[in-house]
Amino acid sequence: MTDALINGIVVFVLAMFVGFEVITKVPSLLHTPLTSGANAISGITIVGSMTVVGMVSSEFASILGFVAVVFAMINVVGGYLVTDRMLAMFGGAKKEPGAKP
């Protein structure tokens, strides 16, 4: 194995441990907003994968980039749907038109 691969694996494992420790310290009430915000940030993945698809000439890389775009779009749309649903839970009861206050 090359040094770059070993360094990448070490960074990945350390990031997993740090991420786990940070998430376990978050109160359960804040998990939904934190998750939906993180999903919305996946838009960066969409831009990166579209850039890769546009720059490569290999068919395999184009297919891989397309799959990355699809999965990132699912993540972003899901994040916005979860956020919308969460915000709807905090909204007050809607009044019907013509109802007395």
Buried (B, 14 or more C-beta within 10 A) or exposed (E): EEEEEEEEEEEEEEEEEEEEEEEEEEEEEEEBBEBBEEBBEBBEBBEBBBEBBEEEEEEEEBEBBBEBBEBBBEBBEBBEEBBEEEEEEEEEEEEEEEEEE
